[in-house]
Amino acid sequence: MVVKLMPCCPSLSQKPLPKQVQIRTQMKYTTTRRPEILTSSAAASSTSASGLRVFVLSDLHTDYSENMTWVKCLSTTRHKKDVLLVAGDVAEKYDDFVLTMSLLKDRFQRVLFVPGNHDLWCRGEENDFPDSLEKLNKLLDACRGLGVEINPVVIDGLGIIPLFSWYHESFDREKDISGIRILPLEMACRDFHACKWPGDLSSRDASLSLYFDAMNENNQEVINEIQRTCDQIITFSHFVPRQDLCPEKRMLFYPNLPKIIGSDFLELRIRSIHGAMGSTSACHVFGHTHFSWDAVLDGIRYVQAPLAYPRERKRRMNGGENQLPYCVYSDGKFADKLSHCYWSDYYATNPRSPDITELAPWVARFYNRTWKSEF
């Protein structure tokens, strides 16, 4: 995603948080110890894994030449029997999208995809796509032509369910930050200008979220069959299903980020598949925020493995590109090692305290500099 203020601290992954932000109050969210997952390089070198392997990746943003080069440099032999789940934001331009998905399909036996917001931008392509729904249809047609799958499947007994979604502002129910000048959503998020929606659909209310969620009803019979026959299920989406899968507002350079990242309807859809209490065989993969994440919340394991922007990788926010794509499932079980998930590691040992609105030191310094430059 794109916001004009970076939604994370440039150096967080290299040093512990200051004591001022390690608030020790009662945890408000039900969590368990985060399981670990196997990185691509470790999984590829494993001699014991002989069965199905599923890798996950989001936010490729191959409009950046560095990211397209990264995709082209993926091994053309290592993953010939593997499955890749692509959790959205492949590319802004249609041609870059098609090239990227073609490269991935050449490298993996099976590729599954759900769209992200950048995939549906019409900026510069208005003559080809009058609106974002028309572009969505063209992208899905391109996937079908390439052999990229967009519907639920069962592979070697594992159920894999792509879920369409979009964000809505009311997803954010935590206390807002006050006392600083924060850009309005329309200025911070380019979706409001780069996406074009027909009729009454809008990102400013729940209409888009409901529209995309309803698209999943077309696959309900297949999903029901997967629930009946599969002991292990992976669902995946681009957008965020829970607000506690994002750092608190006081930690973010753009504190209004939670208003443009997630969907309550998505979480309800996930729970309808995995069960209200989840299980040890339930996993959901997501993207969008560019924060590597691996946590179990209320019985479901949530994983994000973003390639993200080149500038973010240079700051080693997520452990670097050599860990991608992540292998989340190998040889009949969910893999058990994932490193460099800074924020989910932080919240595994520190309570989430969204009612505290005092800015984290790095955010406060940023806004102090901003204010001084304006006066």
N, C-alpha and C positions, 0 to 999 in steps of 0.2 A: 504494500500500500504506500501511498505518498502523502505525507503531511509536510508542511513547510518548516515545522519545527521537529527535530529528531526526537522520537518517542523513547529514548533510552539514554543512559549515561555512557559516554565514549569509553571510559576506563573501568567500568564496573567489573568486568570479568578478570581484571588483573589485580584487584586488591579487595579486602573485605570491606563491608559497609561500615561507615562510622558508627560508633556506639550510640549516637543520638537517634539513629533510626532503627535500632534493634529493640523495638518496643516489646516488653514482656507482659502482655495481658492475655486473658483467656482466649483461646482460639475459637473463632466463630464458625469455622467450616470443618466438616468431617473429613479427615484425611487419614491415609495410612502411609507407611513407608514406601517411597517411590521405588518401583522395580527398575532395574537397569536393562538396557537393550544393547545389542551387539552392533558395533559400527561396521561400515561396509568393508573396510580393509581386514578387520578381524574375522568377519564372517566369511569373506572370500578365501582366507587362508586356513579356515577350519577344515580338518580332515574328517571330522565326525559327522558333519552336516551333509546328508545325502538326499534329503527330501526337499519338499517345497520351501523356498525362501521368498519372503515378501519384503521389499524395500519401500521406503516412503520418502517423499520429497515435496516441498512446496516452495512457492515464491521464487521461481527460476528467473524471471525478469530478463529474458534473453534479448530484449531491446538493447541492453548493455552488451557491448562487444566482449567484455571480459567474461560475462556469464555464458554467452553463446560459445565462446572458446572452451569454457569449462565443460559444457555438455558434449562438445565435439571430442574432447579428450577422455571421456568415459571409455572404459575398455570395451572393445568390440567383441570380446570372447568370454569375459568373466561371467556375464549375466545371462547367457543364452538360454538358461533353464529357469530364470527367475521372473518374479512378478514385481512391477513397479506401480505404486499408487502416487499419482500426481495431484496434489491438493490445491490446485488453482494458481492463478497469476503466473502463467507461462510467458506471455508476451502481450504488449499493447497492440502491435500490428498483426494483421491476419497472416501475412507471408512469413513473419518470424515465428508465429505460432505453429504454422504448418511445418516449417522446417524443423523446429524444435521437437515436435511430437514425432516426426518422421525419424529423426536421429535417435530418439529414445526407443521407438519401436524396433529399430534396427538392432539395438543393443540388448533389449529385454524380450523374453518370450511373450509376455503379456503386459500390457500397459492399460491402466484404468485412470480416468480423469474426471474431475469436477471443475467447473469454471470459478474463477475469482473475479474481483471487480476490474482489475486491469485488463483482463481478457475481453471485457465488454466495452472498453472505451471505443468511441467512434471518432475521436479527434484525428483529423487528417484523412479519414476514410468515409466522410459523410456521403460521398457519391456512390460508394459501394454498399453502405449500411445506413439506411435512413434512421434506424434506432437500434438500441442495444439488444432488444429481443431478436431483431432480424440478424444481427451479428451472432448472437448465441446460436441460432438455428444453423447458420453457416459453419460455425465452429464444430457443432455436433455432427453435421454432415461430413466435414473434413475428417473428424475422428473415425467415423464409420468407414470412410474410404481408406484410411490408413490402417484399419484393424485395431484402433484404440477403442477400448470398451467404456461405455458410459452407463451401463445398467448393472444391477446386482448379479453376481455370479457365485458359483461354488467351485472351488479349485482344490482337489485332493481333500475334500471334507471340510475345508475352511470356507465360511461364508464371508464374502466381501461386498459391502453395500455402499456405493457412492450416494451422497445426499446433497441435493441442491439447496442453496440457502442464500440469504442476503441479510444485511444488518438493519436494525431499526434503532432510532435514538432512545426510545424508552427502555431498551435493554440495560442502559445505565441507570441504576437505582442507588448509587452511592453518593455521598455528600460531595458537592462541588467545591473546588478551590476558589477562594475569593481574595480580593486585595491585590491582584495582579491583572495586567491586561492580557487576555487570552484571545487569540484570533477566533472569529466565528467559524463554524464548521464549513461554510461555503468558501471561505478563503483558505482554510487549512487543508481541506480535502478536495482533490481535483475531480473526484467522482461526480460532484455536483455540476461540473461543466463538461467533462469528457464523456460521461454516459448520457444517453438520451432515451427517455421512456415515453411510450405512447399512453394516451388516455389519462386515467387518474392515478397511474403508478408514480410513486415518489419515494425518495430516500428519506424524506422528512417525516414520514409517518410509517405505519406498519404495513402499508399496502404491498410494497415490494417483497418484504419478508414473507407475507402470507402467500403471495403469488408463487415465489420460488419453492416454498415449503409444499404447496399444493401439487407441484410437479412430481413430487415423490409418490403421490397417490397412484400414479400410473404404474408403479412397480410394486404395489402393495401385495398382490397375490404371490409374486416371486419372493418378496420379503417374508411373507407368512410361511412359505415353504422352507426358506432358509432357517427360520426360527424353529421349525419342527424337526429339521434334519441335521442341523449343524451344532455341535457342542461349542465351537469356537467361532466368533464373529468379529470382524473388523469393519467398522463404519468409518467413513471419512468425508470431510467437507472442507471448504475453504475458510469459512467464517468461524468465529469463536462461539461455542455453545454456552459458556459460563463466564461471568465477570471475574471470578476468582482464578481464571487462567490468564489474567493480565495483571501486571504490577499495579499497586495502588496509585491513585492520581498524584499524590504528593511526590512520587518517585519519577514521574514522567515529565519530559520537557514540554509535551503537549498534554496538559491534564484532562482535556476533553476527549482524548483518544477513545475511551470506552463507549462513547456515543456513536462511533462509526466502525465498530468491530464485530458485533455479535447479534445473536437472535435467540430469544426465549423459545420460539417455536422449534428451533433446531434442537435444543436440549430436550424438549418434550418428545421430539421424534426419536432421538437417540435412546431415551428411556423407554419408549414404547417398543424398541427393538431389543435392548439389552436387559430390560427390567428395571423397576424403580430402585432396587438395591444393587443392581449390577451383578458382576461375578468375576472370578479370577480369569475367566475366558472372554472377557469383554474389553475391547479396545476401540478408542475413537482417535483418529488422526485429523488434525486441523492445520491451518496456516494463518496468513494475513498479517499478524503483528510482528513477524520476524524475530520473535523470541523463541529460542530452543526451549522445549518444555517436555517434561516427563513426570507426571504425577498421577496418583490414584485419588479420585474424589468420589465419595459415596459409591464405591464399589466398581467404578469404571476407570480404566487407565486412559489418560489423555496425553497424546504425543504430538509435538510440533518439531519438524526438521526442515527449516528454511535455508535455501541458498542465500536469499536476501540480496542487497545491493553490494557492489564491490567495495564501497567505502565502509560498509558495516563489517565486511569480512576483514578488511585491513585493520580494523580496531579489535579484531579477534573477539567480537561480541559473543559468538556462538561456538567457539572452539575451532574455527577454521574450516575451509572447504574440503579438506582431506577426509573428514568424517562422514561425508555425504556420498550417496544417499544412505540413510540409516536402515539397517536390517532389523525389522521389528518382529519377524516371525521366521523361525528356522526349524526344520526337521520335526514338525508336529507340535511345537510349543513356542510361546512367546519368548523371544531372546531376552537376555538378562544383563546387558551392560550398555549404559548410555552415559557419556560424560559431557561436561561443558554445557549443562543446562542451568545457567547462573540463577535465573529467577525462581524456577521451581525448586532448585536446591536451597535457595534462601528461604522460601516459604515452608520447606520441609522442617526447618528448625526455628523459624520465627513466625509469630502470629501475624495474621493479616488484620490491620487496624484501619479500615477505610474512614472511620469517623475522625481520625487525626488528620488535620489538613495543613499542618505546618510543613512547609516545603522541605524536602531533602536538601542537604547542603549544596549539592551540585546544581540542583534546579534553582535554588535561591540565588546562587551566584550568577547563573545564566540570566535570570530575570532582572537582577540588579544591573548587570551590564547592559541589558536591553533598554532599561529605563534611562540609564545615564546617557546612552547614545542618542536618545530621543529629545533630550532637554539640554 
